[in-house]
């Protein structure tokens, strides 16, 4: 202290030409959490902290919090809880809590912080190698890469409509077509994403808990019936069906709606490894489920049902939405009468939609 100043009833200590000393107090790694190749996240990315006496900064694959040790986190008899935010282009924003213990030894090193890439898409055509004729009905599925045991990755037929919680589970179920005079129903009015009821041309043999598979195979998706309207009484006439959850994808007029009875849960129950975000179609699980359809159960939410892989349409075109979690996914294309093709696909994260064509040989 160089002097004291009395002003308005307060005494102020004055220090002349004091040099501020910045000390590294907290640091940690920031990695891309791709399961097959977690790498440091390139700078710059933006780091914020709720403590005004600390300065946040980013470096290649690291973040740091620094401050003047005489004023920032200076009481070492109490713990501190810091709210840190990390924002990087092409990744989900992440908020994390940093705990500085009593009697800390600076700098406090954090475990690596994992950032999740925003999902991207892949599209293209499947054609016959010799003739260039489109190959419809080609199924494209995820078959690799090999992850740390027991982890395995699967590709859903459509992206998750909502993020999954920590207690979510995935179980395979069998499907049995519903026997009916009209085995395939038709949607009679366009039904948007988020709707939970729709008009079908026929309600014969429909019942609660059955699954409806909407659309042709190349854009098929599932919803579960909650109730079937009893009006009009003639079930062969159009009537409303209510769903257990809002539609994750829209349904077009005259789209087929094929009803199925759900079998009992089969095989092992798998849990997601790491956070699974809405919009992702790649799930990393701790076991491999089996069955015709995947039943995703998550706390108080209604179950969600997904197929596996995607299918090419009549013109040979396919679309995979929600690629994430893997830097080099391994995809396999199979079609009746053709040899299977397997390709490793380096993902272009900078492109929202990349192109990959397949040329099939008998």
C-alpha positions, 0 to 999 in steps of 0.5 A: 500500500502506498497511501490511504484516501478518505472519501465519502466515509470510506477509506481506500488503499492506493497502490501505485504502478502495481503490475498485474500478474496473470497465473494459469489456474485451470486448463483442459483438453478439448477433443472431437468426440468421434468414437473411431478417432477422437482428435484435438479440436482446432483453434480458434474456438470461443471459451467463456467463464462466469467468473469476471476475474478470470480470463478464458482463452483457447489454444489448439485442443485446449482451453485455459482460465487465468487470473490475478492470484491476489484477487481471483479464486484467492480464498483457498478455504472454500471450493469454487464452481465455475460455469464454462461455455465452449463454442466452435463452428461445426460442433454443438455448443457445450456448457460444463462445470469446473470444480476448483477444490479447497486448497487447490494446487494451480493449475487445476487440470481437467479431464478432456472435454468432448465436443460433438460434431453437428450431423451431416448427410450423404446422398447419391445413386446406386447403379449397375456397373455394366449398364448404368441402370438404377438399382432400386431397393438397395439397402445401405447399412453401417458395418464399421469401423470396429470400436473399443469393445463392447461399443458398436455403432448402428445407423438408424433409418431416420434421425432421432426426433429428440435427444436421449437422456442418460437412462435411455435404452434400445431393444429389438422387437419383431414385427408381424403384419396385421391380417386384414381385408385391407392390409395396407391403409392409406393416408388421406390428408397431408400430415405435418411433422409434430402432428399426433393424429391422422386420417386413414382411409380404412381402420379395420383391424387397427388397435392400440399399441400397433405400429404403422410404417408410413411411406414407401421403403426408401423413406419409411418411418414408424409411429405407434397407435394410441387409439382408433376413432370409433366414428364412423362406425363402419371401420372400412370408411375413413377415420382418425387415428391418434398416435402415442407421440408427435410425428418425427417426419411428415406424411404425404397424401396417399402414403401407405400406412402398413400396420404391424403387431409388435413382438416381445423385446428380443435380444440384449438391451443396449444403452447409448454410449455418450450423449445422443442428440436430436438429428443424429442417426448414428447411435453408439451402443454398449451392445448390438440389438437384434430384431425387425425394429428398434424400440428406443425407450427414454424415461417419461417419453413415449417409445420411439421406433426406428429401422436400420439403414436406408434403401434406394428408391426406384431411380436408385437414389438414396439419402442418409441423414444424421451422420455423426459420431464417426470420422470414417464410417464403413458402409455396406450396400446390398441388393438382390442379384448383386455382390455386396459392396463395402466402402469406408467413407471419410466424412466431409464435416464442412459439407452439409450434404456430400455425394457418394455413388455405388456401382453394383456388379452381379 
